[in-house]
Amino acid sequence: MTKHATKSFLLLQGPHGPFFHRLGKMLRLTGVDVWRVGFNAGDRAFWFGAKGYIPYYGRPDDWIKTLKIIVAEKSITDIVLYGDTRRVHAEAVVVANKMGLTLHVYEEGYMRPFWVTYERGGANGHSKLMETSVDDMRKALAKTEFELPEAPAHWGDMRHHMFYGALYHWFVIFWNSNYRQYQRHRELPLIAETALYTRRLLLMPFIALDRKISTIRIKHGGYPYHIALLQLEHDASFQMHSPFGRTEEFLTLVIEGFAKGAPKHHHLVFKAHPLENGRSPLRKIIQRLATRINVSSRVHYVRGGKLAQVLDHARTAVTVNSTAAQQALYRGIPLKVFGDAVYDKPEFVSKLPIDQFFATPARPDNRAFKDYRRYLLETSQVPGGFYSVQGRRQLMRQVVDMMLDQNDPYDALRTGQAPPRQQLRVVK
């Protein structure tokens, strides 16, 4: 028996692919009990026959009652989630808080794509970072001389992400007969979403060509431009931590602010999310809005691709709360956000109305952002990725020890008890 033997972990839904399976396997090696609740055939398939699987066949309305029974019967002390806003997870957060359980939340990296996020209690708009000032971060950093690591060349996560997502949904479509009560956390029916992604895969050569042409035109246009970083409309950060219900509301606000405040020789570039599947005709919506406001010749749309190609020369950046905005701050580009974001600090994010922001943008406090970035890399940002073998291998070197630590990553640094952090190495 080990010192962790009294702990019992309950894993709910995780990232598509093998990560939660690997995590559970390593947790068991430490002597703790590990259980996994599966809500559909995709969850079951990626548990790979490991012990401790608990299928949930019930109705969504009965989930809280069932969860409390599981917690009591299995003596659960810790609940592990990927994201904290989908219904089954949001309800689990309430149960965990009422019962005094430790809540471990994984999320895509705030410094993605080369790190993932591990926090206690909540992520994104529910993160402790929302209430942590830059001054607080600087006080915690006074106990360390950690140098900012350079990101590796790549983890190869994007293509693996798409593959595991497609495979996961294949199981849900064709093998879900035992989970008839299952309800997705996204609005669009699974069949429709699968069709959109299939269409996108088939059209990828044409999409890549369109993106390349658009990028070349912008890079060689010879005009100053501002960039708007778009997000997936169904993403939890957009739906749960922003004032918008639809992307079109954000598009309208930005284009109207640009038309009113930006110099007449400036242009506006909308950059789509790399996983945008076309569920909303963004290009047509943008063209319609820009035409109505008489700025159509100055407004552009770029599909997916690498952000740096258009971000490097941008005058400002605006977004709802995309993590990609931190790449703008890293470059010293003025930034305006509209939703709740962990990086929304007065030292480096503008509080001006959108039209005034376009008219008189101020550069962010680069020193403050460097301290913020260093703080995250010392705490909740863990090197690695969920989807590729290389990324998971790197990630597993640290996350289990972090989960078993009595302190969460932020408290560990504040109290001077943070374990050594790994330096990233380029992955070939």
TAZI-V661309 format. One record per residue. N is the residue number from 1. RES is the residue in one letter. SS is DSSP state (2 for helix, 1 for strand, 0 for the rest). PHI is phi in radians with two decimals (999 if undefined). PSI is psi in whole degrees, -180 to 180 (* if undefined). Layout:
n: <N:N>
res: <RES:RES>
ss: <SS:SS>
phi: <PHI:PHI>
psi: <PSI:PSI>
This chain:
n: <1:2:3:4:5:6:7:8:9:10:11:12:13:14:15:16:17:18:19:20:21:22:23:24:25:26:27:28:29:30:31:32:33:34:35:36:37:38:39:40:41:42:43:44:45:46:47:48:49:50:51:52:53:54:55:56:57:58:59:60:61:62:63:64:65:66:67:68:69:70:71:72:73:74:75:76:77:78:79:80:81:82:83:84:85:86:87:88:89:90:91:92:93:94:95:96:97:98:99:100:101:102:103:104:105:106:107:108:109:110:111:112:113:114:115:116:117:118:119:120:121:122:123:124:125:126:127:128:129:130:131:132:133:134:135:136:137:138:139:140:141:142:143:144:145:146:147:148:149:150:151:152:153:154:155:156:157:158:159:160:161:162:163:164:165:166:167:168:169:170:171:172:173:174:175:176:177:178:179:180:181:182:183:184:185:186:187:188:189:190:191:192:193:194:195:196:197:198:199:200:201:202:203:204:205:206:207:208:209:210:211:212:213:214:215:216:217:218:219:220:221:222:223:224:225:226:227:228:229:230:231:232:233:234:235:236:237:238:239:240:241:242:243:244:245:246:247:248:249:250:251:252:253:254:255:256:257:258:259:260:261:262:263:264:265:266:267:268:269:270:271:272:273:274:275:276:277:278:279:280:281:282:283:284:285:286:287:288:289:290:291:292:293:294:295:296:297:298:299:300:301:302:303:304:305:306:307:308:309:310:311:312:313:314:315:316:317:318:319:320:321:322:323:324:325:326:327:328:329:330:331:332:333:334:335:336:337:338:339:340:341:342:343:344:345:346:347:348:349:350:351:352:353:354:355:356:357:358:359:360:361:362:363:364:365:366:367:368:369:370:371:372:373:374:375:376:377:378:379:380:381:382:383:384:385:386:387:388:389:390:391:392:393:394:395:396:397:398:399:400:401:402:403:404:405:406:407:408:409:410:411:412:413:414:415:416:417:418:419:420:421:422:423:424:425:426:427:428>
res: <M:T:K:H:A:T:K:S:F:L:L:L:Q:G:P:H:G:P:F:F:H:R:L:G:K:M:L:R:L:T:G:V:D:V:W:R:V:G:F:N:A:G:D:R:A:F:W:F:G:A:K:G:Y:I:P:Y:Y:G:R:P:D:D:W:I:K:T:L:K:I:I:V:A:E:K:S:I:T:D:I:V:L:Y:G:D:T:R:R:V:H:A:E:A:V:V:V:A:N:K:M:G:L:T:L:H:V:Y:E:E:G:Y:M:R:P:F:W:V:T:Y:E:R:G:G:A:N:G:H:S:K:L:M:E:T:S:V:D:D:M:R:K:A:L:A:K:T:E:F:E:L:P:E:A:P:A:H:W:G:D:M:R:H:H:M:F:Y:G:A:L:Y:H:W:F:V:I:F:W:N:S:N:Y:R:Q:Y:Q:R:H:R:E:L:P:L:I:A:E:T:A:L:Y:T:R:R:L:L:L:M:P:F:I:A:L:D:R:K:I:S:T:I:R:I:K:H:G:G:Y:P:Y:H:I:A:L:L:Q:L:E:H:D:A:S:F:Q:M:H:S:P:F:G:R:T:E:E:F:L:T:L:V:I:E:G:F:A:K:G:A:P:K:H:H:H:L:V:F:K:A:H:P:L:E:N:G:R:S:P:L:R:K:I:I:Q:R:L:A:T:R:I:N:V:S:S:R:V:H:Y:V:R:G:G:K:L:A:Q:V:L:D:H:A:R:T:A:V:T:V:N:S:T:A:A:Q:Q:A:L:Y:R:G:I:P:L:K:V:F:G:D:A:V:Y:D:K:P:E:F:V:S:K:L:P:I:D:Q:F:F:A:T:P:A:R:P:D:N:R:A:F:K:D:Y:R:R:Y:L:L:E:T:S:Q:V:P:G:G:F:Y:S:V:Q:G:R:R:Q:L:M:R:Q:V:V:D:M:M:L:D:Q:N:D:P:Y:D:A:L:R:T:G:Q:A:P:P:R:Q:Q:L:R:V:V:K>
ss: <0:0:0:0:0:0:0:1:1:1:1:0:0:0:0:0:0:0:2:2:2:2:2:2:2:2:2:2:2:0:0:0:1:1:1:1:1:1:0:0:2:2:2:2:2:0:0:0:0:0:0:0:1:1:1:0:0:0:0:2:2:2:2:2:2:2:2:2:2:2:2:2:2:0:0:0:0:1:1:1:1:1:0:0:0:0:2:2:2:2:2:2:2:2:2:2:2:2:2:0:0:1:1:1:1:1:1:1:0:0:0:0:0:0:1:1:1:1:1:1:0:0:0:2:2:2:0:2:2:2:2:0:0:2:2:2:2:2:2:2:2:0:0:0:0:0:0:0:0:0:0:0:0:0:0:0:2:2:2:2:2:2:2:2:2:2:2:2:2:2:2:2:2:2:0:0:0:0:0:0:0:0:0:0:0:0:0:0:0:2:2:2:2:2:2:2:2:2:2:2:2:2:0:2:2:2:2:2:2:2:2:2:2:2:2:2:2:2:2:0:0:0:0:0:1:1:1:1:1:0:0:0:0:0:0:2:2:2:2:2:0:0:0:0:0:0:2:2:2:2:2:2:2:2:2:2:2:2:2:2:2:0:0:0:0:0:1:1:1:1:1:0:0:0:0:0:0:0:0:0:0:2:2:2:2:2:2:2:2:2:2:2:0:0:0:2:2:2:1:1:1:1:0:0:0:0:0:2:2:2:2:0:0:0:0:1:1:1:1:0:0:0:0:0:2:2:2:2:2:2:0:0:0:1:1:1:1:0:0:0:0:0:0:0:0:0:0:0:0:1:0:0:0:2:2:2:2:2:2:0:0:0:0:0:0:2:2:2:2:2:2:2:2:2:2:2:2:2:0:0:1:1:1:0:0:0:0:0:2:2:2:2:2:2:2:2:0:0:2:2:2:2:2:2:0:0:0:0:2:2:2:2:2:2:0:0:0:0:0:0:0:0:0:0:0:0:0:0>
phi: <999:-1.84:-1.19:-1.72:-1.13:-1.43:-1.55:-2.41:-1.71:-2.03:-1.64:-1.78:-1.42:-2.05:-1.09:-0.99:1.94:-1.48:-1.01:-1.10:-1.08:-1.12:-1.11:-1.09:-1.09:-1.28:-1.05:-1.07:-1.11:-1.45:1.79:-1.58:-1.49:-2.31:-2.22:-2.39:-1.62:-1.94:-1.85:-2.80:-1.18:-1.17:-1.05:-1.14:-1.07:-1.56:-1.58:0.92:1.29:-1.17:-1.24:1.55:-1.43:-2.14:-1.28:-1.93:-1.76:-1.38:-1.34:-0.99:-1.19:-1.71:-1.13:-1.06:-1.06:-1.14:-1.06:-1.08:-1.15:-1.08:-1.02:-1.23:-1.21:-1.74:0.91:-1.16:-1.97:-2.41:-2.02:-2.07:-2.25:-1.95:1.43:-2.19:-1.99:-1.04:-0.95:-1.11:-1.42:-1.05:-1.23:-1.15:-1.08:-1.08:-1.08:-1.05:-1.15:-1.21:-1.69:1.27:-1.53:-1.41:-1.93:-1.83:-2.10:-1.73:-2.70:-1.02:-1.11:-1.13:-1.88:-0.99:-1.74:-1.75:-2.37:-2.03:-1.78:-2.24:-2.40:-1.96:1.58:3.05:-2.30:0.94:-1.15:-1.79:-1.30:-1.05:-1.08:-1.10:-1.88:-1.80:-1.44:-1.09:-1.09:-1.08:-1.11:-1.12:-1.10:-1.18:-1.27:-1.10:-1.58:-2.47:-2.03:-1.03:-1.67:-1.10:-1.39:-1.46:-1.24:-1.25:-1.08:-3.05:-1.84:1.33:-1.30:-1.07:-1.18:-1.19:-1.01:-1.14:-1.11:-1.17:-1.11:-1.13:-1.15:-1.00:-1.24:-1.08:-1.09:-1.16:-1.29:-1.84:-2.23:-1.70:-1.06:-1.37:-2.03:-1.16:-1.54:-1.11:-2.20:-1.21:-1.56:-1.89:-1.22:-1.27:-1.00:-1.04:-1.03:-1.16:-1.16:-1.08:-1.09:-1.13:-1.21:-1.11:-1.06:-1.11:-1.08:-1.16:-1.68:-0.97:-1.05:-1.27:-1.12:-1.09:-1.14:-1.06:-1.12:-1.13:-1.12:-1.08:-1.14:-1.07:-1.07:-1.26:-1.11:-1.86:-1.29:1.30:-2.14:-1.20:-2.52:-1.93:-2.14:-1.92:-1.61:-1.53:-2.17:-1.24:-1.09:-1.53:-1.13:-1.05:-1.07:-1.30:-1.33:-1.78:-2.21:-2.53:-1.44:-1.85:-1.77:-2.30:-1.05:-1.05:-1.12:-1.16:-0.99:-1.08:-1.08:-1.22:-1.14:-1.13:-1.14:-1.11:-1.08:-1.43:-1.89:-1.30:-0.96:-1.19:-1.69:-1.51:-2.09:-2.23:-2.03:-1.68:-1.84:-1.30:-1.17:-1.02:-1.77:-1.02:-1.85:1.52:-1.09:-2.07:-1.33:-1.03:-1.05:-1.17:-1.11:-1.09:-1.09:-1.11:-1.15:-1.14:-1.16:-1.06:-1.70:1.15:-2.29:-1.05:-1.32:-1.97:-2.08:-2.29:-2.31:-2.16:-1.43:0.67:1.34:-1.34:-1.15:-1.00:-1.09:-1.95:-1.33:-0.97:-1.91:-1.27:-1.45:-2.56:-2.40:-2.28:-2.81:-1.30:-2.84:-1.09:-1.13:-1.10:-1.06:-1.19:-1.20:-1.19:-1.10:-1.03:-1.60:1.33:-1.56:-0.98:-2.33:-2.21:-2.17:-2.06:-1.90:-1.35:-2.54:-1.13:-1.66:-1.37:-2.01:-1.09:-1.16:-2.43:-2.17:-1.22:-1.89:-1.25:-0.98:-1.05:-1.19:-1.20:-1.07:-1.16:-1.36:-2.39:-1.24:-1.99:-1.16:-1.24:-1.31:-1.14:-1.15:-1.13:-1.16:-1.09:-1.17:-1.06:-1.11:-1.09:-1.08:-1.13:-1.25:-1.53:-2.18:-1.54:-1.65:-1.94:-1.04:2.31:-2.67:-1.41:-1.88:-1.59:-1.05:-1.11:-1.12:-1.14:-1.05:-1.14:-1.11:-1.18:-1.20:-2.24:-1.17:-1.14:-1.06:-1.16:-1.20:-1.49:-1.17:-1.21:-1.79:-1.32:-1.00:-1.30:-1.16:-1.07:-1.24:-1.07:-1.59:1.33:-1.95:-1.21:-1.26:-1.04:-1.77:-1.38:-1.55:-1.26:-2.18:-1.09:-1.67:-1.51>
psi: <140:175:-13:5:-21:-7:147:117:136:114:133:-134:137:-175:152:134:-167:1:-50:-34:-48:-40:-46:-39:-44:-34:-41:-34:-22:-8:4:162:143:129:154:124:128:134:-7:177:-26:-42:-43:-44:-39:8:-8:39:8:153:164:11:132:104:139:110:-3:180:154:-36:-18:2:-43:-45:-44:-41:-44:-37:-44:-45:-43:-46:-35:5:47:133:-22:137:136:128:157:101:151:18:-24:153:-50:-29:-42:-39:-34:-34:-44:-46:-46:-43:-40:-33:2:29:153:131:118:124:121:150:163:151:138:-26:33:157:11:-3:157:164:131:121:170:137:-38:165:169:-123:-12:6:152:-24:-25:-28:9:120:164:-36:-41:-40:-42:-38:-42:-36:-16:-16:3:155:28:132:145:125:151:146:149:172:-45:159:-16:24:-32:-49:-34:-38:-48:-40:-50:-34:-44:-42:-43:-48:-26:-44:-40:-36:-44:-14:24:17:-30:-13:55:-22:-3:135:129:158:1:151:-41:134:147:-42:-44:-42:-40:-41:-40:-43:-35:-45:-42:-41:-42:-31:7:-41:-39:-37:-42:-41:-45:-42:-41:-43:-46:-42:-43:-43:-40:-46:-32:14:-24:19:151:144:156:152:135:121:112:157:168:131:-31:-2:143:-38:-37:-46:-37:-19:32:164:1:147:-27:148:-34:-31:-42:-45:-45:-46:-42:-46:-41:-41:-39:-47:-35:-38:-30:147:148:-15:1:156:167:128:124:122:117:156:144:-26:13:125:5:14:-28:135:74:-43:-44:-40:-45:-44:-42:-46:-43:-38:-43:-34:4:40:22:-31:-11:7:133:159:131:129:127:-143:-178:130:-37:-29:-31:-19:-32:-32:10:146:-37:171:142:150:169:-66:34:138:-23:-19:-25:-21:-31:-45:-38:-31:1:24:132:140:140:130:157:-19:-176:129:143:-23:5:81:141:-21:-28:10:130:143:8:151:154:-39:-40:-33:-45:-31:-44:68:144:140:146:160:101:-35:-40:-41:-38:-38:-41:-47:-43:-39:-45:-41:-18:-12:-89:-11:117:129:135:-169:162:-25:-36:157:-45:-43:-45:-40:-44:-43:-43:-14:-17:-34:-35:-44:-37:-38:-33:-12:143:-22:148:167:-35:-44:-35:-42:-42:-37:2:20:16:135:164:143:147:144:135:148:147:131:120:*>
